[in-house]
Every structure is written in C-alpha cells, then in structure tokens.
Amino acid sequence: MTGGEVAGILVAVFWAILVSFLAVVLVRLAQTLKATTKLVADVTEQAVPLLADASATVRTAQTQLERVDSIASDVQEVTSNASALSSTVASTFGGPLVKVAAFGYGVRQAMSRRGAAPEPEPERRRVLVGRTVPAARRRKKRKG
C-alpha cells in the first residue's frame, strides 16, 4: 500500500465518521422538532379555549360596569333630590322654628328670673393686642 492509498482510506474513514455524526445530529434535531411541534399544538389547543373564556369574562365585566354606572347615576340623582328637599325644608321650617325656640328660651329665662334676686354683673375685661387686662375695680362704699 502506498502513502496515497493510506491517505485515501483515512479520508474515507473520516468522512464516514463525519456523516455518521451528522446523521445522529439530524435524527436528534428531527426528534426535537417533533416534540416542539407537539408542544405548540398542545398550547394552541389550550390557548384557544382560554382566550374564549377571557373574552367572555371581559364582556361580563363590561356589562357589570354598565350596571354600576347606571346605579351610580341613580344614586347621584337621589342625592341631589335629597339635597334639594333638605334645603327646601330648612328654608321653609328653619326660620320659624328658630324664632319659636328663641321665644321659648326667652319665656323660660323670664320665668326663672321672676322670683330670683338679680345677679351681679360679671366683671368686664378689655383685650389689648394679645393679653387680657381686668377692668378697673370698683370700690364699694362701706356702710358704717
């Protein structure tokens, strides 16, 4: 055998090993692609119903929000009606009731003071920028 034939055999063996290695790699790649295809198909099967459920949930939420909006507008209308009624009642009955209450208070005070001795006047104080100064004390005349 010559050197060229040995080199040819080595090249042939090298190519056989390389082709075998590439064949193994291609088989593994094919298996990986099959598994990936199956995984994508499974995800698609599960995602479609989930998206349908999510869409139905969003529609239900929109319906509920519309109901809450109508309830809120009704509550606002009731609140404004109650405010108007309150101000009407206050303006209609408020003034006369205050007058009757003041009259009753005056009558009670008059009745309670009728038999009692007059109360001495409370001491008057003057306020000067930030402090209180007692009024000048009145000298009482001594009986004697």
C-alpha positions in Angstrom: 0.0 0.0 0.0 1.3 3.3 -0.9 1.1 6.5 1.1 -1.7 7.9 -1.2 -3.9 4.8 -0.6 -3.4 5.1 3.2 -4.3 8.8 3.0 -7.4 7.9 0.9 -8.5 5.3 3.4 -8.0 7.8 6.3 -10.1 10.4 4.4 -12.8 7.8 3.7 -12.9 6.8 7.4 -13.0 10.4 8.5 -15.9 11.1 6.1 -17.8 8.1 7.3 -17.4 9.2 10.9 -18.4 12.7 10.0 -21.5 11.5 8.0 -22.5 9.2 11.0 -22.1 12.1 13.4 -24.2 14.4 11.2 -26.8 11.6 10.8 -27.1 11.4 14.6 -27.4 15.1 14.9 -30.1 15.3 12.2 -32.1 12.5 13.9 -31.9 14.3 17.3 -32.9 17.6 15.6 -35.9 15.8 13.9 -37.0 14.4 17.3 -36.6 17.9 18.9 -38.7 19.4 16.1 -41.4 16.8 16.5 -41.5 17.5 20.3 -41.7 21.2 19.6 -44.5 20.8 17.1 -46.4 18.6 19.5 -45.9 21.2 22.3 -47.1 24.1 20.1 -50.2 22.0 19.1 -51.0 21.4 22.8 -50.5 25.0 23.7 -52.7 26.0 20.8 -55.4 23.6 21.9 -55.4 25.0 25.4 -54.9 28.7 24.5 -58.0 28.9 22.2 -60.5 28.0 25.0 -58.6 30.2 27.4 -58.9 33.1 25.1 -62.6 32.4 24.6 -63.1 32.4 28.4 -61.1 35.6 28.8 -63.2 37.3 26.1 -66.4 36.1 27.8 -65.1 37.4 31.2 -64.3 40.8 29.7 -67.8 41.0 28.2 -69.3 40.1 31.5 -67.2 42.7 33.3 -68.3 45.4 30.8 -71.9 44.5 31.4 -71.3 44.8 35.2 -69.6 48.1 34.8 -72.5 49.5 32.8 -74.9 48.4 35.6 -72.6 50.0 38.2 -72.5 53.2 36.1 -76.3 53.3 35.9 -76.6 52.7 39.7 -74.1 55.5 40.4 -76.0 57.9 38.2 -79.3 56.9 40.1 -77.5 57.5 43.4 -76.3 60.9 42.2 -79.8 61.8 41.2 -81.2 60.7 44.6 -78.5 62.6 46.4 -79.3 65.8 44.5 -83.1 65.3 45.2 -82.4 64.8 48.9 -80.2 67.9 49.0 -82.9 70.0 47.3 -85.5 68.6 49.7 -83.3 69.3 52.7 -82.7 72.9 51.6 -86.4 73.4 51.0 -87.4 72.0 54.4 -84.7 74.1 56.1 -85.8 77.3 54.3 -89.5 76.6 55.0 -89.4 75.5 58.6 -85.9 76.6 59.8 -86.7 80.3 60.3 -90.0 79.9 62.1 -88.6 77.1 64.3 -85.6 79.2 65.3 -88.0 82.0 66.2 -90.2 79.7 68.3 -87.2 78.3 70.1 -85.8 81.7 70.8 -89.2 82.8 72.1 -89.5 79.7 74.3 -86.0 80.4 75.7 -86.8 84.0 76.5 -90.0 82.9 78.3 -88.1 80.3 80.4 -85.5 82.9 81.3 -88.1 85.4 82.3 -90.0 82.9 84.4 -86.8 81.7 86.1 -85.7 85.3 86.9 -89.1 86.4 88.1 -88.6 85.2 91.7 -84.8 85.2 91.9 -82.6 88.1 93.1 -80.8 90.0 90.3 -77.4 88.6 89.5 -74.4 90.9 89.8 -72.9 92.0 86.5 -69.9 89.9 85.5 -66.5 91.6 85.6 -65.7 93.2 82.2 -62.3 92.7 80.7 -60.6 94.6 78.0 -58.5 92.8 75.4 -55.3 94.5 74.3 -53.3 93.0 71.5 -52.6 89.6 72.8 -53.4 90.0 76.5 -56.4 90.4 78.8 -56.4 93.2 81.3 -59.0 93.2 84.1 -61.3 96.2 84.3 -60.7 98.8 87.0 -62.1 97.6 90.2 -65.0 99.5 91.6 -64.7 100.5 95.2 -67.7 99.5 97.2 -68.9 102.0 99.7 -68.7 100.7 103.2 -71.7 101.1 105.3 -70.8 102.2 108.5 
